[in-house]
């Protein structure tokens, strides 16, 4: 059984279930997908149209394909959408810590993380912006985020905001040969 920042042995097509929780341990999103492979940026998971996603009090079937990038380094995960997505997001970066992979059995792995509220978003309508700063401040106080964690999340958020704004790879979604475009092609094959 694996555990830790790196997933251990994964094969393309393996089921990967992303299990998010909040700092206080409460469940957040559960999102299934299929492992595609890895590159210099991290591990890529294809979340196909029609997948069931849920969190306490909310659930839905996905309206389009998406890609989840679990980075090799950094305190975040990034979800990529393409033009088939009916909403205006193209990139949704969740600031997140405590990345941990857990092999359940051959072909089935869980990826756990703690969602730290802050999100860096690329929208076709609003451009690039940081979301949920108010939630981060509220949870910082009520959930007792340690000072060094708060500082690390704010620093990581600023770095990610710059990378998404300048479309630094893997956030280069506007070009046809972008990193995410290549992974979408592999996921749909």
N, C-alpha and C positions, 0 to 999 in steps of 0.2 A: 504494500500500500504506500503510495507516494504522499508527500505532504511538503509544503514549502513554496517558495517563490517560483520554482520551475516545475512544469507538469510531469516530468518523468516521461514514460513511454506513451505517446499518443500516435494513433494512425489516422490518416485522412478518412473521414466518414464516421469516426467515433462520436458518440453523443457526449456533449459537454453541457452541463446545466450550470448556469451562472446563478449563484445564490448571494444576494446582497442583503446586508443587515445594517442597522444604524449603530452608532457608538454604544448605545445602551443595550445592545443585543436584540432589539426588536427586529422582526423580519421586515424586509423591504421587498424588492423585486426578485422574482424567479423567472429566468429566461432560458429556454433550451436552444441548442444549436448543434451544428455538426462541425467538427474540427476539420480545417482545410490544410493547415501547414504553418510553417514559421519562416520568418525572414529576419533581417537585421533589426527590425522594429519590435518584433515579438511574435505572439501566437494569434492566428486568425481563426475566427469562428463564424460560420455562415448561419444566419438566422433567417430561415425562409419564410415566405409569405404563408399565412395561415397557421403559424405556430401559436400556441396558447401561452400567454404571459400573464403573471398574476402577482399581486401583492395584497396584504390585508386591506380589504375594502374595495379592491379594484381588480378587474380582469378583462382581457380582450384577446382577440385573434389578430395577429399582425396583418396589416394591410399591404405590406410590400416586403421585399427582401431587405436585409440589413447585414452589416458585418460588425463583429465585435473584435477589437484589437485589445489584447492583454499585453501591455508593454513589458519588455525585458527589464527596463528600469523606469522609475517614475511612480508617482502616487496617483494613478488615474487608470481608467479604462475609457476607450473611445468607441462610439457606435457611429458607423458611416451609413448614409442613405444616398441613393442615386435618384435620378429623375422619375423613377417609377413610384417613389414615395409620395402619397397624396398631400402631405404636409409641407411646411417650408424649411424644415431642418435638413441640412446636408451632413453636418457633424455635430455630435452631442458627446462632449467629454465630461464624464463624471469624475470629480476628484474623489479618490478612494485610497484607502490604505489597507494594510494587513492582507495582501494578496496571498491566497493559499489554494493549492491544487490538492484534491483528494481523489484518488482512484477508488471507485466503488467496486468495480469488477472489470475484467478486460472489456474494452469497448465503451465503458461508461465512467465519466469523470465529472466531478463537481469542481467548480471554481468559486471560491468564497472571497468576499471582500467586505470592507466596512465603507459605506457611502458617507462621504464627508460633506454633503449638501451642495457645495459649490459646483457649478457647471459652466463650462465654456462651450458656447454654441455658435455654429455658423448657420445662419438663416438666409434664405433667398429674399426675405422681406426686410429683416432688421439688421442684416450684416452680422458681424461678429460681436458677441457681448458675453458678459458674465451674468449668470442667473443664480437666484437663491442666496444672495448675500445676506438678506434678512434672516432666512432660515439658519444659515451658518452662525450668525450672531446670536440668535435665540438658543440654538442647540449648544453653542459654546458655553453659554451660561448655565442652562438647565441640565445639560448632560456632563458638564464639567470637563470639557476638552482641556488637556494639558497645554500650557503655554507654548512648549516647543512644537506640539502638534499643530496648534493654531498658526504659528509662524511658518512651519513647513508647508502647510496647505496654502497659505497666502502667497508664499514664494512660488510654489508649484503652479498655482493658478496664474500668476503673472507670466511665467515662462510659457505656459500653454496658450494663454491669450495671444502672446506674441507669435508663437509658432503657427497657430490657426489663422491669425490675421495675415501673416506673410505667406501662408500656404507652404510652409516648410514640410517636406516629406516626413511622415506619411499623410499629412493634412493637405496635400496638393490635389484636392478634389476637382478643380476646374479643368485640368488637362486630361485629354483622352487617354494618355498613357500613364495616368496617375497610379500610385501604389494601390489605392482601394479599387480602381477600375480593374486592375489585373486580378485582384482577389475576388471581385464580383464575378468575373468571367469564370474563374476556377469553381466558384460555388455553384454556378448555374450549369456547369458542364455535366 
